[in-house]
């Protein structure tokens, strides 16, 4: 097992490393990235496949015979394509996530705590 596989196997991988690993894989095996628009369409398709599993596993629909039931692979497909898009568009996902968390914390730090739908202890 190479160093990259070991990091993935133990769960010790950062977003920056994930972006780098996807880029290395694309260059070694994928020849080149699909266009950004194609990858956006693929991302939409993968999210739809994840939604299908979620609707059947946690919603009211039932699985068809032989239909995949584990959302993990579809989640990984979504992450893969998102990492591709980040690489293609120059987005550092670590930095983007940090900024997004700051935005959400600043905007929503009390909103959810005071939501009676989420916290039955709060009077509505």
C-alpha positions, -999 to +999 in steps of 0.1 A: +000+000+000+015+033-010+015+064+013-015+079-003-035+047+000-025+043+036-037+079+044-070+072+028-073+038+045-068+053+080-089+083+074-060+107+078-065+129+048-071+166+045-092+183+019-059+197+004-045+162+002-078+150-013-076+177-040-040+167-047-048+130-049-076+135-073-054+157-095-026+131-095-051+104-104-066+124-132-031+131-146-020+094-143-052+076-154-078+100-165-057+117-192-074+151-185-102+167-166-136+167-183-148+202-189-162+222-160-197+221-175-195+183-180-183+178-145-211+200-132-236+177-151-218+147-136-220+162-101-258+167-106-261+131-118-242+117-088-263+138-064-294+123-080-280+088-075-274+096-039-309+111-036-324+079-050-307+058-023-316+082+005-353+083-006-354+046-005-334+040+026-348+068+048-379+079+029-411+063+018-399+046-014-387+010-016-356-005-033-359-024-065-343-058-066-305-055-071-305-017-066-276-003-045-285+005-009-254+019+006-250+057+002-212+056+008-201+050-028-225+077-041-212+102-015-177+094-025-186+100-062-201+134-052-170+143-033-148+131-062-165+153-088-166+183-063-128+179-058-124+179-096-144+210-100-125+227-072-092+218-088-104+230-122-116+264-109-088+271-085-108+267-053-090+257-022-117+237-004-100+239+029-100+277+028-136+278+013-149+255+041-131+276+068-147+308+054-181+291+051-180+279+088-171+315+098-200+328+078-225+303+092-213+309+128-216+347+125-250+345+108-266+316+126-249+314+160-282+318+178-308+311+151-308+273+155-305+274+193-336+296+195-356+275+170-384+257+188-386+232+159-351+221+167-350+228+204-382+219+222-370+236+254-373+270+237-408+286+239-422+294+205 
